[in-house]
């Protein structure tokens, strides 16, 4: 078993699910402290210095530059410690399936196979004859994002074991609560001291993200007028009815189940209440800044229509921004982040695909805070599902890719110019 696979199999067995119902506290769950302590020890064991595990379960450390690269700007590698709430994530039992085609069966639960078919994931055909890591089908595998954590640690161990491998100072950051939108929010960028960074938190091998949705959360509150239903005519205003009416006026074709690619959406995520008061929550997503602003405006126009009909103050809309499209903040000097990632993919035999991420990463938040930070794939599939899996070879290739990637930054001067041609780059890349 290769180093990265061994690490991954260990890390996924440490519970670290985040809790969206406790988002006021960071980390949102005590189990993330345990994962943070484990990763602090892992960073120390692979040779990092200045390792810190803080009270919010942020883990940071430094791998000093290779000989001759001491003056190159520091590069951050980031992954998140938490796992999603969308499926059970406690007591993960990873195992390796040798895939020979047809459905990939993770396990048998309640007498039924938990499986992924080639129709669901066409890439499965590429993995015939390969080993694939799955859970037992009763939980997430937690490849999102413990695959990224394992790949970064395996890279660090390789660099320390092979001093001839070039790399700049590498700043490592493992962060909590990415799955509930907190992520790198409390990461001290001044103390970290990196000029650029990458998150390792993508999906299919070769996918590379330097743009993502802009995102906000809208809470729509409906105030009803409640009287005895026997004498309600021309008096009662039922808040449940108002919420239903509101949702029917939100563009039906612009729901997640009807969109793809660069198309944005309105997604109702939660509803609670009584005839007296209802709260209806949405997440709003779009790549284009003007279209994103229009989504918020649309909800406010619907509210204004209902207020004109039922009385001012009947419907209110509160919007909280979550993150912005990281591409809005990439400048010409940051182009090398994209070029180097494309080159590194090709050098290990992967054809890169530049994909706008239909979701957020820690990189979006970090980029908006001034640390340009696109996203590298981990090789995983079916994130947030008990059918989640990651091919062994994809874990290993990602470490190879990261090795090539950090070598390129060893030749970068402090002003962002390149001192020498990047090692291994082919003509025209």
Secondary structure, 3 states (H helix, E strand, C coil): CCHHHHHHHHHCCCCCECCHHHCCCCCCCCHHHHHHHHHHHHHHHCCCEEEEECCCCCEEEEECCCCCCCCCCCEEEEEECCECCCCCCCCCCCEEEECCCCCEEEEEECCEEEEECCCCCHHHHHHCCCEEEECCCCCCCCHHHHHHHHHHHHHHHHHHHCCCCCCCCEEEEEECCHHHCCHHHHCCHHHHCCCEEEEECCCCCCEEECCECEEEEEEEEEECECCCHHHCCCCCECHHHHHHHHHHHCCHHHCHHHCCCCCCEEEEEEEEECCCEEEEEEEEEECCHHHHHHHHHHHHHHHHHHHHHHCCCCEEEEEEEEECCHHHHCCHHHHHHHHHHHHHHHHCCCCCEECCECCCCHHHHHHHCCCCEEEECCCEECCCCCCCEEEHHHHHHHHHHHHHHHHHHCCECCCCCECCCCCCCCCCC
